[in-house]
């Protein structure tokens, strides 16, 4: 199966810094839009969030900046579901562009399914679990785990 592409965009002029490179914050914005698109695929779109009162909150996010990205570059996000349980979703997003095999950036994220009334954690609806499971079953097996589970440190 091909990779799950969740978001595609050209790099906008107001997203680049004084070096002509995509600013740090806009990598996260792009990955955030990819998460929004994934939410739609699993039944947590705006209408269903309004009806159910449930959403996803980000508990933790790591970004690895791997290659420079310049103004006007058409980029897309490939999303891989690392795992999920009754309340949590572990994602891996990678940023890509045409003509380059390696990812431009990678983001590992842990999300929590939340009942907004509390707010408090809540189990996923059965329909969301079914959709997540279907996406997992459709994922390519050759997914790289190079940027998953990393910690920051200077080493020895």
DSSP file (Angstrom, degrees, kcal/mol; ACC not computed):
  #  RESIDUE AA STRUCTURE BP1 BP2  ACC     N-H-->O    O-->H-N    N-H-->O    O-->H-N    TCO  KAPPA ALPHA  PHI   PSI    X-CA   Y-CA   Z-CA
    1    1 A X              0   0    0      0, 0.0     3,-0.1     0, 0.0   139,-0.1   0.000 360.0 360.0 360.0 145.9    0.0    0.0    0.0
    2    2 A X        -     0   0    0      1,-0.1   138,-0.1   137,-0.1     3,-0.0  -0.331 360.0 -85.0 -71.8 162.5    1.2    3.6   -0.6
    3    3 A X        -     0   0    0    136,-0.1     2,-0.8     1,-0.1    -1,-0.1  -0.293  45.0-105.0 -64.7 152.3    1.9    5.9    2.3
    4    4 A X  E     -A   79   0A   0     75,-0.6    75,-3.0    -3,-0.1     2,-0.6  -0.732  33.5-158.5 -81.8 110.2   -1.0    7.8    3.8
    5    5 A X  E     +A   78   0A   0     -2,-0.8    73,-0.2    73,-0.2     3,-0.1  -0.830  18.4 170.7 -93.4 119.3   -0.7   11.4    2.7
    6    6 A X  E     +     0   0A   0     71,-2.2     2,-0.3    -2,-0.6    -1,-0.1   0.636  60.1  17.9-105.7 -18.2   -2.6   13.6    5.1
    7    7 A X  E     -A   77   0A   0     70,-0.9    70,-2.8    30,-0.1     2,-0.3  -0.985  53.6-175.1-157.4 143.9   -1.6   17.1    4.0
    8    8 A X  E     +A   76   0A   0     -2,-0.3     2,-0.3    68,-0.2    68,-0.2  -0.998  19.2 146.6-141.2 137.6    0.0   18.9    1.0
    9    9 A X  E     -A   75   0A   0     66,-2.6    66,-3.1    -2,-0.3     2,-0.3  -0.976  43.6-114.5-163.2 150.6    1.0   22.6    0.6
   10   10 A X  E     -A   74   0A   0     -2,-0.3     2,-0.5    64,-0.3    64,-0.2  -0.687  49.0 -99.8 -81.5 150.2    3.5   24.9   -1.0
   11   11 A X        -     0   0    0     62,-1.8    61,-2.1    59,-0.3     2,-0.1  -0.605  44.7-134.4 -72.1 122.8    5.7   26.7    1.5
   12   12 A X    >   -     0   0    0     -2,-0.5     3,-1.5    59,-0.2     4,-0.3  -0.379  12.6-116.5 -81.8 155.7    4.2   30.2    1.9
   13   13 A X  G >  S+     0   0    0      1,-0.3     3,-1.2     2,-0.2    -1,-0.1   0.876 114.7  52.5 -59.6 -40.4    6.2   33.5    1.8
   14   14 A X  G 3  S+     0   0    0      1,-0.2    -1,-0.3    57,-0.0    -2,-0.0   0.450  99.8  66.3 -79.4   3.4    5.3   34.4    5.4
   15   15 A X  G <  S+     0   0    0     -3,-1.5     8,-3.1     2,-0.1     2,-0.2   0.524  86.5  85.0 -95.2  -8.6    6.5   31.0    6.6
   16   16 A X  B <   -F   22   0B   0     -3,-1.2     6,-0.2    -4,-0.3     2,-0.1  -0.654  66.3-140.0-101.7 154.5   10.2   31.5    5.8
   17   17 A X    >   -     0   0    0      4,-2.8     3,-1.9    -2,-0.2    -1,-0.1  -0.180  43.4 -75.4 -96.5-170.3   12.9   33.2    7.8
   18   18 A X  T 3  S+     0   0    0      1,-0.3    -2,-0.0     2,-0.1    -1,-0.0   0.628 130.4  56.0 -64.3 -16.6   15.8   35.6    7.1
   19   19 A X  T 3  S-     0   0    0      2,-0.2    -1,-0.3     3,-0.0     3,-0.1   0.442 118.1-110.8 -92.5  -2.1   17.7   32.6    5.6
   20   20 A X  S <  S+     0   0    0     -3,-1.9    51,-0.9     1,-0.3     2,-0.3   0.647  79.4 125.3  80.3  15.1   14.9   31.8    3.2
   21   21 A X  B    S-G   70   0C   0     49,-0.2    -4,-2.8     1,-0.1    -1,-0.3  -0.749  74.1 -88.4-107.5 154.0   14.2   28.6    5.0
   22   22 A X  B     -F   16   0B   0     47,-2.8    -6,-0.3    -2,-0.3    47,-0.2  -0.404  52.2-115.6 -56.5 126.5   10.9   27.3    6.5
   23   23 A X    >>  -     0   0    0     -8,-3.1     3,-1.0    -2,-0.1     4,-0.9  -0.334  20.7-114.3 -66.8 149.2   10.7   28.7   10.1
   24   24 A X  H >> S+     0   0    0      1,-0.3     4,-1.1     2,-0.2     3,-1.0   0.884 113.5  54.9 -49.6 -47.5   10.8   26.1   12.9
   25   25 A X  H 3> S+     0   0    0      1,-0.3     4,-1.8     2,-0.2    -1,-0.3   0.793 100.8  59.3 -62.6 -29.3    7.2   26.9   14.0
   26   26 A X  H <> S+     0   0    0     -3,-1.0     4,-2.3   -11,-0.2    -1,-0.3   0.719  94.8  62.1 -79.6 -19.4    5.8   26.3   10.6
   27   27 A X  H <X S+     0   0    0     -3,-1.0     4,-2.5    -4,-0.9    -1,-0.2   0.944 107.8  45.6 -61.0 -47.2    7.0   22.7   10.5
   28   28 A X  H  X S+     0   0    0     -4,-1.1     4,-2.7     1,-0.2    -2,-0.2   0.897 110.1  54.1 -63.9 -39.6    4.7   22.1   13.5
   29   29 A X  H  X S+     0   0    0     -4,-1.8     4,-2.3     2,-0.2    -1,-0.2   0.933 109.7  47.4 -58.8 -46.3    1.9   24.0   11.8
   30   30 A X  H  X S+     0   0    0     -4,-2.3     4,-1.7     1,-0.2    -2,-0.2   0.925 113.9  47.0 -61.8 -44.9    2.2   21.7    8.8
   31   31 A X  H  X S+     0   0    0     -4,-2.5     4,-2.0     1,-0.2    -1,-0.2   0.863 109.6  55.0 -65.5 -34.2    2.2   18.6   11.0
   32   32 A X  H  X S+     0   0    0     -4,-2.7     4,-2.3     2,-0.2    -2,-0.2   0.908 106.3  50.3 -64.4 -42.1   -0.7   20.0   12.9
   33   33 A X  H  X S+     0   0    0     -4,-2.3     4,-2.1     1,-0.2    -1,-0.2   0.868 108.5  53.6 -63.1 -35.5   -2.8   20.3    9.7
   34   34 A X  H  X S+     0   0    0     -4,-1.7     4,-2.1     2,-0.2    -2,-0.2   0.898 107.5  50.4 -65.0 -39.8   -1.8   16.7    8.9
   35   35 A X  H  X S+     0   0    0     -4,-2.0     4,-2.6     2,-0.2    -2,-0.2   0.914 108.2  53.1 -63.8 -41.7   -3.1   15.6   12.3
   36   36 A X  H  X S+     0   0    0     -4,-2.3     4,-1.8     1,-0.2    -2,-0.2   0.918 109.0  49.4 -57.3 -43.8   -6.4   17.5   11.6
   37   37 A X  H  X S+     0   0    0     -4,-2.1     4,-1.5     1,-0.2    -1,-0.2   0.882 110.0  50.5 -65.0 -38.2   -6.7   15.7    8.3
   38   38 A X  H  X S+     0   0    0     -4,-2.1     4,-1.4     1,-0.2    -1,-0.2   0.908 105.4  57.2 -64.8 -40.5   -6.2   12.4   10.1
   39   39 A X  H  <>S+     0   0    0     -4,-2.6     5,-3.2     1,-0.2     3,-0.4   0.899 104.5  52.3 -56.1 -41.0   -8.8   13.3   12.7
   40   40 A X  H ><5S+     0   0    0     -4,-1.8     3,-1.2     4,-0.2     5,-0.3   0.892 106.4  53.7 -61.5 -39.0  -11.3   13.7    9.8
   41   41 A X  H 3<5S+     0   0    0     -4,-1.5    -1,-0.2     1,-0.2    -2,-0.2   0.758 110.1  47.0 -67.9 -24.7  -10.4   10.2    8.5
   42   42 A X  T 3<5S-     0   0    0     -4,-1.4    -1,-0.2    -3,-0.4    -2,-0.2   0.242 125.7 -94.1-104.7  14.4  -11.1    8.6   11.9
   43   43 A X  T < 5S+     0   0    0     -3,-1.2    -3,-0.2    -4,-0.2    -2,-0.1   0.710  95.4 112.0  87.6  20.3  -14.4   10.4   12.5
   44   44 A X      < +     0   0    0     -5,-3.2    -4,-0.2    -6,-0.2    12,-0.1  -0.170  40.8 140.3-116.2  38.8  -13.3   13.4   14.6
   45   45 A X  S  > S-     0   0    0     -5,-0.3     4,-2.7    -6,-0.2     5,-0.2  -0.168  72.1 -88.9 -71.3 174.5  -14.0   16.0   12.0
   46   46 A X  H  > S+     0   0    0      1,-0.2     4,-2.0     2,-0.2     5,-0.1   0.875 126.2  49.5 -56.6 -43.0  -15.5   19.4   13.0
   47   47 A X  H  > S+     0   0    0      1,-0.2     4,-1.9     2,-0.2    -1,-0.2   0.936 113.9  44.0 -64.0 -46.2  -19.1   18.2   12.8
   48   48 A X  H  > S+     0   0    0      1,-0.2     4,-3.2     2,-0.2     5,-0.4   0.857 111.1  54.4 -70.0 -33.2  -18.6   15.1   14.8
   49   49 A X  H  X S+     0   0    0     -4,-2.7     4,-2.2     1,-0.2     5,-0.2   0.909 109.7  49.0 -62.9 -39.9  -16.5   16.9   17.4
   50   50 A X  H  < S+     0   0    0     -4,-2.0    -2,-0.2    -5,-0.2    -1,-0.2   0.867 117.0  41.1 -65.4 -36.9  -19.4   19.3   17.8
   51   51 A X  H  < S+     0   0    0     -4,-1.9    -2,-0.2    -5,-0.1    -1,-0.2   0.902 125.3  32.7 -78.5 -42.7  -21.9   16.5   18.1
   52   52 A X  H  < S-     0   0    0     -4,-3.2    -3,-0.2     2,-0.2    -2,-0.2   0.749  92.7-135.0 -87.5 -24.7  -19.9   14.2   20.4
   53   53 A X     <  +     0   0    0     -4,-2.2    63,-3.4    -5,-0.4    64,-0.4   0.716  65.0 124.2  73.7  20.1  -18.0   16.8   22.3
   54   54 A X  E     +B  115   0A   0     -6,-0.4    -1,-0.3    -5,-0.2     2,-0.3  -0.855  27.7 151.4-115.7 150.2  -14.8   14.7   21.8
   55   55 A X  E     -B  114   0A   0     59,-2.1    59,-3.1    -2,-0.3     2,-0.4  -0.877  41.5 -94.4-154.7-175.8  -11.5   15.7   20.3
   56   56 A X  E     -B  113   0A   0     -2,-0.3     2,-0.4    57,-0.2    57,-0.2  -0.950  28.2-163.7-113.6 136.8   -7.8   15.0   20.4
   57   57 A X  E     -B  112   0A   0     55,-2.6    55,-3.1    -2,-0.4     2,-0.5  -0.932  24.3-119.7-113.6 142.2   -5.3   16.9   22.5
   58   58 A X  E     +B  111   0A   0     -2,-0.4    53,-0.2    53,-0.2     3,-0.1  -0.720  28.7 177.8 -82.6 124.1   -1.5   16.7   21.9
   59   59 A X  E     -     0   0A   0     51,-3.0     2,-0.3    -2,-0.5    52,-0.2   0.799  69.4  -2.6 -90.8 -36.4    0.3   15.4   24.9
   60   60 A X  E     -B  110   0A   0     50,-1.5    50,-2.5     2,-0.0    -1,-0.4  -0.985  59.2-175.0-158.1 143.3    3.8   15.4   23.4
   61   61 A X  E     -B  109   0A   0     -2,-0.3     2,-0.4    48,-0.2    48,-0.2  -0.988   3.2-169.4-145.2 135.0    5.4   16.2   20.1
   62   62 A X  E     -B  108   0A   0     46,-2.6    46,-1.6    -2,-0.3     2,-0.4  -0.972   7.2-163.5-121.2 137.9    9.0   15.9   18.9
   63   63 A X  E     -B  107   0A   0     -2,-0.4     2,-0.5    44,-0.2    44,-0.2  -0.984   5.9-163.8-124.1 133.3   10.3   17.4   15.7
   64   64 A X  E     -B  106   0A   0     42,-3.0    42,-2.1    -2,-0.4     2,-0.8  -0.976  12.0-150.5-112.9 121.0   13.5   16.5   13.9
   65   65 A X  E     +B  105   0A   0     -2,-0.5    40,-0.2    40,-0.2     3,-0.1  -0.825  27.2 164.4 -92.8 110.4   14.6   19.1   11.3
   66   66 A X        +     0   0    0     38,-1.9     2,-0.3    -2,-0.8    39,-0.2   0.799  56.9  10.2-104.6 -34.1   16.5   17.0    8.7
   67   67 A X  S    S-     0   0    0     37,-2.3    -1,-0.3    35,-0.0     2,-0.0  -0.986  81.8 -96.7-145.5 151.6   16.8   19.1    5.5
   68   68 A X        -     0   0    0     -2,-0.3     2,-0.4    -3,-0.1   -47,-0.0  -0.364  31.1-155.3 -69.1 150.6   16.2   22.7    4.7
   69   69 A X        -     0   0    0    -47,-0.2   -47,-2.8    -2,-0.0     2,-0.2  -0.998  12.9-155.8-128.7 127.9   12.9   23.6    3.1
   70   70 A X  B >   -G   21   0C   0     -2,-0.4     3,-2.0   -49,-0.2   -59,-0.3  -0.613  31.0 -71.2-109.1 164.0   12.7   26.8    0.9
   71   71 A X  T 3  S+     0   0    0    -51,-0.9   -59,-0.2     1,-0.3    -1,-0.1  -0.154 115.4  14.2 -49.0 134.1   10.0   29.2   -0.2
   72   72 A X  T 3  S+     0   0    0    -61,-2.1    -1,-0.3     1,-0.3     2,-0.1   0.283  84.8 144.8  83.5 -10.6    7.6   27.8   -2.7
   73   73 A X    <   -     0   0    0     -3,-2.0   -62,-1.8   -63,-0.1     2,-0.6  -0.418  50.8-129.6 -63.4 130.3    8.6   24.1   -2.3
   74   74 A X  E     +A   10   0A   0    -64,-0.2    24,-0.6    -2,-0.1     2,-0.3  -0.737  37.7 178.3 -80.7 119.1    5.6   21.8   -2.6
   75   75 A X  E     -AC   9  97A   0    -66,-3.1   -66,-2.6    -2,-0.6     2,-0.3  -0.840  14.0-168.2-121.9 158.6    5.6   19.6    0.5
   76   76 A X  E     -AC   8  96A   0     20,-1.9    20,-2.7    -2,-0.3     2,-0.5  -0.979  17.3-128.7-143.1 158.2    3.4   16.8    1.8
   77   77 A X  E     -AC   7  95A   0    -70,-2.8   -71,-2.2    -2,-0.3   -70,-0.9  -0.918  11.8-159.3-110.6 129.1    3.1   14.9    5.0
   78   78 A X  E     -AC   5  94A   0     16,-2.6    16,-2.3    -2,-0.5     2,-0.4  -0.915  15.8-154.5-102.0 132.5    3.0   11.1    5.2
   79   79 A X  E     -AC   4  93A   0    -75,-3.0   -75,-0.6    -2,-0.5     2,-0.4  -0.912  12.2-173.6-115.8 134.8    1.4    9.8    8.4
   80   80 A X  E     - C   0  92A   0     12,-2.7    12,-2.2    -2,-0.4     2,-0.8  -0.992  22.3-135.9-124.9 130.0    2.0    6.5   10.0
   81   81 A X  E     - C   0  91A   0     -2,-0.4    10,-0.2    10,-0.2     3,-0.1  -0.782  18.3-174.4 -86.3 111.3    0.1    5.2   13.0
   82   82 A X  E     -     0   0A   0      8,-2.0     2,-0.3    -2,-0.8    -1,-0.2   0.888  61.8 -48.4 -73.0 -39.9    2.7    3.8   15.4
   83   83 A X  E     - C   0  90A   0      7,-1.6     7,-3.2    -3,-0.1    -1,-0.3  -0.958  50.1-156.7 179.8 167.7    0.0    2.5   17.7
   84   84 A X  E     - C   0  89A   0     -2,-0.3     5,-0.2     5,-0.2     2,-0.2  -0.983   2.9-170.7-156.0 155.6   -3.1    3.3   19.7
   85   85 A X        -     0   0    0      3,-2.0    39,-0.2    -2,-0.3    -2,-0.0  -0.543  57.7 -64.6-128.9-159.9   -5.0    2.1   22.7
   86   86 A X  S    S+     0   0    0     -2,-0.2    38,-2.9     1,-0.2    43,-0.1   0.746 131.2  11.2 -67.3 -21.5   -8.5    3.0   24.0
   87   87 A X  S    S+     0   0    0     36,-0.2    26,-3.4     1,-0.1     2,-0.3   0.537 116.8  67.1-129.3 -13.8   -7.6    6.6   24.7
   88   88 A X  E     - D   0 112A   0     24,-0.2    -3,-2.0    33,-0.1     2,-0.4  -0.829  51.2-160.9-122.4 153.4   -4.2    7.4   23.1
   89   89 A X  E     -CD  84 111A   0     22,-2.3    22,-3.0    -2,-0.3     2,-0.6  -0.994   5.9-158.7-133.8 125.2   -2.9    7.7   19.6
   90   90 A X  E     -CD  83 110A   0     -7,-3.2    -8,-2.0    -2,-0.4    -7,-1.6  -0.923  22.5-177.5-107.2 115.6    0.9    7.5   18.7
   91   91 A X  E     -CD  81 109A   0     18,-2.8    18,-2.5    -2,-0.6     2,-0.4  -0.776  22.8-159.6-115.9 155.8    1.7    9.1   15.3
   92   92 A X  E     -CD  80 108A   0    -12,-2.2   -12,-2.7    -2,-0.3     2,-0.4  -0.969  13.6-173.0-131.8 118.4    4.7    9.6   13.1
   93   93 A X  E     -CD  79 107A   0     14,-3.2    14,-3.0    -2,-0.4     2,-0.4  -0.888   1.6-168.8-106.7 141.0    4.5   12.3   10.5
   94   94 A X  E     -CD  78 106A   0    -16,-2.3   -16,-2.6    -2,-0.4     2,-0.4  -0.997  14.7-138.2-129.6 140.8    7.2   12.8    7.9
   95   95 A X  E     +CD  77 105A   0     10,-2.6     9,-3.5    -2,-0.4    10,-0.8  -0.799  28.9 176.8 -99.7 134.5    7.6   15.8    5.6
   96   96 A X  E     -C   76   0A   0    -20,-2.7   -20,-1.9    -2,-0.4     2,-0.3  -0.875  17.8-166.0-135.4 162.6    8.5   15.2    1.9
   97   97 A X  E >   -C   75   0A   0      3,-0.5     3,-1.4    -2,-0.3   -22,-0.1  -0.972  39.9 -86.1-143.6 159.3    9.1   16.9   -1.4
   98   98 A X  T 3  S+     0   0    0    -24,-0.6     3,-0.1    -2,-0.3   -24,-0.1  -0.345 109.8  24.9 -63.5 141.7    9.4   15.7   -4.9
   99   99 A X  T 3  S+     0   0    0      1,-0.1     2,-0.4    -2,-0.0    -1,-0.2   0.457 102.5  90.8  85.5   1.2   12.9   14.6   -6.0
  100  100 A X    <   -     0   0    0     -3,-1.4    -3,-0.5     1,-0.1    -1,-0.1  -0.965  52.2-167.6-133.4 118.7   14.2   13.8   -2.5
  101  101 A X        +     0   0    0     -2,-0.4    -1,-0.1    -5,-0.1     2,-0.1   0.871  69.1  76.3 -71.8 -37.3   13.8   10.3   -1.1
  102  102 A X  S    S-     0   0    0      1,-0.1    -5,-0.3     2,-0.0     2,-0.1  -0.422  92.5-100.8 -77.2 150.6   14.7   11.2    2.5
  103  103 A X        -     0   0    0      1,-0.1    -7,-0.2    -2,-0.1     3,-0.1  -0.379  17.9-147.2 -65.1 145.8   12.3   13.0    4.8
  104  104 A X  S    S-     0   0    0     -9,-3.5   -37,-2.3     1,-0.3   -38,-1.9   0.776  80.7  -8.1 -81.5 -30.9   12.8   16.7    5.2
  105  105 A X  E     -BD  65  95A   0    -10,-0.8   -10,-2.6   -40,-0.2     2,-0.4  -0.968  63.9-148.2-159.0 161.7   11.5   16.6    8.8
  106  106 A X  E     -BD  64  94A   0    -42,-2.1   -42,-3.0    -2,-0.3     2,-0.4  -0.998   6.6-168.3-139.8 143.1    9.9   14.1   11.1
  107  107 A X  E     -BD  63  93A   0    -14,-3.0   -14,-3.2    -2,-0.4     2,-0.5  -0.973   4.4-164.3-136.3 122.3    7.4   14.5   14.0
  108  108 A X  E     -BD  62  92A   0    -46,-1.6   -46,-2.6    -2,-0.4     2,-0.4  -0.886  20.6-176.8-100.4 133.3    6.5   11.9   16.5
  109  109 A X  E     -BD  61  91A   0    -18,-2.5   -18,-2.8    -2,-0.5     2,-0.5  -0.977  24.8-156.1-137.2 145.8    3.4   12.7   18.5
  110  110 A X  E     -BD  60  90A   0    -50,-2.5   -51,-3.0    -2,-0.4   -50,-1.5  -0.989  22.6-171.8-118.7 122.5    1.3   11.3   21.3
  111  111 A X  E     -BD  58  89A   0    -22,-3.0   -22,-2.3    -2,-0.5     2,-0.4  -0.835  12.1-146.7-117.0 150.9   -2.4   12.4   21.3
  112  112 A X  E     -BD  57  88A   0    -55,-3.1   -55,-2.6    -2,-0.3     2,-0.4  -0.967  16.2-129.6-120.2 131.7   -5.1   11.9   23.9
  113  113 A X  E     -B   56   0A   0    -26,-3.4     9,-2.2    -2,-0.4     2,-0.4  -0.686  37.6-167.6 -78.7 128.0   -8.8   11.4   23.1
  114  114 A X  E     -BE  55 121A   0    -59,-3.1   -59,-2.1    -2,-0.4     2,-0.7  -0.941  30.7-139.0-129.8 138.6  -10.7   13.9   25.3
  115  115 A X  E >>> -BE  54 120A   0      5,-3.3     5,-1.9    -2,-0.4     3,-1.1  -0.877  23.8-150.5 -86.9 115.6  -14.3   14.5   26.3
  116  116 A X  T 345S+     0   0    0    -63,-3.4   -62,-0.1    -2,-0.7    -1,-0.1   0.648  85.2  74.4 -69.2 -15.5  -14.4   18.3   26.2
  117  117 A X  T 345S+     0   0    0    -64,-0.4    -1,-0.2     1,-0.1   -63,-0.1   0.885 117.5  13.1 -64.0 -37.7  -17.0   18.6   28.9
  118  118 A X  T <45S-     0   0    0     -3,-1.1    -2,-0.2     2,-0.2    -1,-0.1   0.978  97.9-123.4 -67.3 -60.3  -14.4   17.8   31.6
  119  119 A X  T  <5 +     0   0    0     -4,-0.7     2,-0.3     1,-0.1    -3,-0.2   0.676  66.2 136.3 -67.7 147.1  -12.1   18.1   29.9
  120  120 A X  E   < -E  115   0A   0     -5,-1.9    -5,-3.3    -2,-0.1    -2,-0.2  -0.985  58.7 -85.1-152.6 157.3  -11.0   14.6   30.7
  121  121 A X  E     -E  114   0A   0     -2,-0.3     2,-0.3    -7,-0.2    -7,-0.3  -0.292  47.7-179.7 -63.9 150.9   -9.7   11.6   28.8
  122  122 A X        -     0   0    0     -9,-2.2    -9,-0.2   -35,-0.2     3,-0.1  -0.991  31.5 -95.8-150.7 150.0  -12.2    9.3   27.2
  123  123 A X        -     0   0    0     -2,-0.3   -36,-0.2     1,-0.1   -37,-0.1  -0.344  47.3-101.5 -65.4 148.8  -12.2    6.1   25.2
  124  124 A X        -     0   0    0    -38,-2.9    -1,-0.1   -39,-0.2     2,-0.1  -0.355  42.2-101.7 -61.5 149.1  -12.4    6.4   21.4
  125  125 A X    >>  -     0   0    0      1,-0.1     4,-2.1    -3,-0.1     3,-0.6  -0.442  32.9-112.3 -66.1 148.9  -15.8    5.7   19.9
  126  126 A X  H 3> S+     0   0    0      1,-0.2     4,-2.4     2,-0.2     5,-0.2   0.858 118.4  56.4 -53.7 -36.5  -16.0    2.2   18.4
  127  127 A X  H 3> S+     0   0    0      2,-0.2     4,-2.0     1,-0.2    -1,-0.2   0.884 107.1  48.5 -65.4 -37.1  -16.3    3.8   14.9
  128  128 A X  H <> S+     0   0    0     -3,-0.6     4,-2.8     2,-0.2    -2,-0.2   0.898 110.1  51.9 -67.6 -40.3  -13.0    5.6   15.4
  129  129 A X  H  X S+     0   0    0     -4,-2.1     4,-2.7     2,-0.2    -2,-0.2   0.920 109.7  49.8 -61.4 -43.3  -11.3    2.4   16.6
  130  130 A X  H  X S+     0   0    0     -4,-2.4     4,-2.2     2,-0.2    -1,-0.2   0.910 112.4  47.0 -61.7 -42.8  -12.5    0.6   13.5
  131  131 A X  H  X S+     0   0    0     -4,-2.0     4,-2.2     2,-0.2    -2,-0.2   0.900 112.3  49.6 -67.3 -40.9  -11.2    3.4   11.3
  132  132 A X  H  X S+     0   0    0     -4,-2.8     4,-2.5     2,-0.2    -2,-0.2   0.937 111.3  49.3 -61.8 -45.5   -7.8    3.5   13.1
  133  133 A X  H  X S+     0   0    0     -4,-2.7     4,-2.4     1,-0.2    -2,-0.2   0.901 109.8  51.5 -61.9 -40.8   -7.5   -0.3   12.8
  134  134 A X  H  X S+     0   0    0     -4,-2.2     4,-1.3     2,-0.2    -1,-0.2   0.906 110.1  49.2 -63.0 -41.2   -8.3   -0.1    9.1
  135  135 A X  H  X S+     0   0    0     -4,-2.2     4,-0.8     2,-0.2     3,-0.3   0.911 110.3  50.9 -64.2 -41.8   -5.6    2.5    8.6
  136  136 A X  H >< S+     0   0    0     -4,-2.5     3,-1.0     1,-0.2    -2,-0.2   0.921 109.4  50.6 -60.2 -44.0   -3.1    0.4   10.5
  137  137 A X  H 3< S+     0   0    0     -4,-2.4    -1,-0.2     1,-0.2    -2,-0.2   0.767 111.0  49.6 -66.7 -25.0   -3.9   -2.6    8.3
  138  138 A X  H 3< S+     0   0    0     -4,-1.3    -1,-0.2    -3,-0.3    -2,-0.2   0.539  86.5 111.8 -90.4  -7.9   -3.4   -0.5    5.1
  139  139 A X  S << S-     0   0    0     -3,-1.0  -136,-0.1    -4,-0.8     2,-0.1  -0.323  76.4-105.4 -68.4 146.3    0.0    1.0    6.1
  140  140 A X    >   -     0   0    0   -138,-0.1     3,-0.5     1,-0.1    -1,-0.1  -0.417  20.3-137.3 -66.5 148.3    3.1   -0.1    4.2
  141  141 A X  T 3  S+     0   0    0      1,-0.2    -1,-0.1    -2,-0.1    -2,-0.1   0.647  92.1  74.5 -80.4 -15.6    5.3   -2.5    6.1
  142  142 A X  T 3   +     0   0    0      2,-0.0    -1,-0.2     0, 0.0     2,-0.2   0.040  64.1 146.2 -91.5  28.3    8.6   -0.7    5.1
  143  143 A X    <   -     0   0    0     -3,-0.5     2,-0.3     1,-0.1    -4,-0.0  -0.443  47.7-125.3 -69.8 133.3    8.1    2.3    7.5
  144  144 A X        -     0   0    0     -2,-0.2     3,-0.2     1,-0.1    -1,-0.1  -0.567  19.6-170.7 -77.9 139.3   11.3    3.7    8.9
  145  145 A X    >   +     0   0    0     -2,-0.3     3,-1.7     1,-0.1    -1,-0.1   0.163  51.7 116.0-111.6  15.2   11.5    4.0   12.7
  146  146 A X  T 3  S+     0   0    0      1,-0.3    -1,-0.1     3,-0.0    -2,-0.0   0.851  82.4  37.3 -53.4 -40.6   14.8    6.1   12.7
  147  147 A X  T 3  S+     0   0    0     -3,-0.2     2,-0.4     2,-0.1     3,-0.4   0.176  94.7 103.4-103.7  17.0   13.1    9.2   14.2
  148  148 A X  S <  S+     0   0    0     -3,-1.7   -56,-0.1     1,-0.2    -3,-0.0  -0.849  85.6   8.8-102.3 134.3   10.8    7.4   16.7
  149  149 A X  S    S+     0   0    0     -2,-0.4    -1,-0.2     1,-0.2     2,-0.1   0.675  86.3 153.4  78.9  18.1   11.5    7.2   20.4
  150  150 A X        -     0   0    0     -3,-0.4     2,-0.3   -88,-0.0    -1,-0.2  -0.458  28.4-154.8 -80.2 153.4   14.5    9.6   20.3
  151  151 A X        -     0   0    0     -2,-0.1     2,-0.4     2,-0.0   -89,-0.0  -0.900  18.3-115.9-123.1 156.0   15.5   11.6   23.3
  152  152 A X        +     0   0    0     -2,-0.3     2,-0.3     2,-0.0     3,-0.1  -0.752  54.0 124.2 -92.4 136.1   17.4   14.9   23.4
  153  153 A X        -     0   0    0     -2,-0.4     3,-0.1     1,-0.1    -2,-0.0  -0.935  62.8-117.3-179.0 161.4   20.8   14.9   25.0
  154  154 A X        -     0   0    0     -2,-0.3    -1,-0.1     1,-0.2     2,-0.0   0.612  52.8-144.0 -84.0 -13.8   24.5   15.7   24.5
  155  155 A X              0   0    0      1,-0.2    -1,-0.2    -3,-0.1    -3,-0.0  -0.258 360.0 360.0  77.9-171.4   25.6   12.2   25.0
  156  156 A X              0   0    0     -3,-0.1    -1,-0.2    -2,-0.0    -2,-0.0   0.428 360.0 360.0 -97.3 360.0   28.8   11.1   26.7
